[in-house]
Amino acid sequence: MYAVASCGDGPEAMVADRFGRAQFFAFFDEAGAFLRSVKNDSSSAAHGAGGQAVAVIASEGAKVAIGPQFGVNAESAMKAGGISAFSASGCTVSEAVSQCIAGGLKKLF
């Protein structure tokens, strides 16, 4: 399952400019079909938003995260949880997943 840091609710929302503080996470199945959006309650956390955001996507079953960049806390939590990360920006969350499936996104870890 794919989790994409999102600026809004739904498959046509833009990829957020930050992972841990994204307003929503959009979830897609392995074939790229949109499943749901989940509000990121950790977006306003004073500290540790990245690690909390990883807990949100992990609880939904995500194995791949897509966002513009990932902080050190998010990176270590994802590595510990077996979640891969890919970089995307300037497109919709649906486009980002399509690009990832096609091999067009840079794998960060």
Residue pairs with C-beta under 8 A, 6 or more apart in sequence:
1 27
1 28
1 29
1 30
1 35
1 60
1 61
1 62
1 63
1 64
2 27
2 28
2 29
2 30
2 32
2 62
2 64
2 65
2 66
2 97
2 100
3 25
3 26
3 27
3 57
3 60
3 62
3 64
3 65
3 66
4 15
4 25
4 26
4 27
4 28
4 65
4 66
4 67
4 88
4 93
4 96
4 97
5 15
5 16
5 18
5 19
5 22
5 25
5 53
5 65
5 66
5 67
5 68
6 13
6 14
6 15
6 16
6 22
6 23
6 24
6 25
6 26
6 37
6 93
7 13
7 14
7 15
7 16
7 17
7 22
7 23
7 24
8 14
8 23
8 24
8 37
9 24
9 37
9 39
10 26
10 34
10 37
11 26
11 28
11 34
11 92
11 93
11 94
12 92
12 93
12 94
13 24
13 26
13 37
13 92
13 93
14 90
14 91
14 92
14 93
15 66
15 67
15 68
15 88
15 89
15 90
15 91
15 92
15 93
15 96
16 22
16 23
16 24
16 67
16 68
17 68
17 89
18 67
18 68
18 69
19 50
19 53
19 65
19 67
19 68
19 69
19 70
19 71
19 74
20 42
20 43
20 49
20 50
20 51
20 52
20 53
20 70
20 71
20 73
20 74
21 40
21 42
21 43
21 44
21 49
21 53
22 40
22 43
22 53
22 67
23 39
23 40
23 43
24 37
24 38
24 39
24 40
25 37
25 38
25 40
25 53
25 56
25 57
25 60
25 62
26 34
26 36
26 37
26 93
26 94
27 34
27 35
27 36
27 37
27 38
27 57
27 60
27 62
28 34
28 35
28 93
28 94
28 97
29 35
31 101
32 94
32 97
32 98
32 101
34 94
38 56
38 60
40 53
40 56
41 52
41 56
42 48
42 49
42 52
42 53
42 55
42 56
43 49
43 53
45 52
48 73
50 70
50 71
50 72
50 73
50 74
50 75
50 77
51 73
51 74
51 77
53 74
54 65
54 74
54 77
54 78
54 81
54 83
55 77
57 65
57 83
58 81
58 83
62 83
63 82
63 83
63 84
64 83
64 84
64 85
64 86
64 100
65 78
65 83
65 84
65 85
65 86
66 85
66 86
66 87
66 88
66 93
66 96
66 97
66 100
66 105
67 85
67 87
67 88
68 87
68 88
68 89
69 87
70 78
70 85
70 108
75 85
75 108
75 109
78 84
78 85
78 109
79 109
84 107
84 109
85 107
85 108
85 109
86 100
86 105
86 106
86 107
86 108
87 105
87 106
87 108
88 96
88 99
88 100
88 105
91 99
96 105
99 105
